[in-house]
């Protein structure tokens, strides 16, 4: 299960870009807490602690308890803005949630037991189609990862979402289709797919354009057969 993190916060007394820049110079990050039909809270948090939480890799999937004026606010991060040059966090949006609110989050996929896959042992390649699975679950039971065993899979086999054993209370956000999560492909098939994609992305030169370019050079040179 994804861990619960606590982030102390203080009130933002002033709004506006100037006030936000001043906070960032002091090592603070402006943020807002909204949702549950309550007034939004304009707050700021410590940049170092926030950056440490972001470095865990599962910040966006974790319940964050915002400790504001001695009162905890259970939230889920919804958006983090980063500086385009320094990549430092410059603003965070937090959504209030109840203890057992149904939440929509993206969870990393982890593929286990590669050694137990005959296809991979024979040189096959694991082609991961879905790296993060969009799920719906109880806020108190957000999994940190979705584990998928590769036991017995041969080259040419596919793993569909219907074959993935999800934790109790967890359902895919997309229930409309039995989509592919991963496949075991032959190395040559993988190369062929990449070549096809590269060919599809290439923009062919129109013959008319080539003819115009050649005609332009002849005219510019002033030469003619006659």
Secondary structure, DSSP 8 states (H G I E B T S, - for coil): ---EEEEEEEE----SHHHHHHHHHTTEEEEEEEETTEEEEEEEEEHHHHHHHHTTS-GGGSEEEEEETTEEEEEEEEEEEE-TTT--EEEEEEEE--TT-EEEEEEEEEEE-GGG-HHHHTT-EEEES-SEEEEEEEGGG--SEEEEE-TT--TT-EEEGGGS---TT-EES--S---EEEEEE-HHHHHHHHHHHHHHHS----HHHHHHHHHHHHHHHT----
